[in-house]
């Protein structure tokens, strides 16, 4: 998986969070899985994605999204 494909997948999931805020927790799980999959390839996380990942560890990160 290239870094470009990885970023595109994360971006797509973040747009889904904006479009379907009621599903934000399920989408968080999918984002988390995508990040874990990328890391399992031995690839370092891009800095901005690493920050997002750290924010995702805060269980309330999506609670500020409008529903």
Order of alpha helices (4+ residues) and beta strands (2+ residues): alpha-alpha-alpha
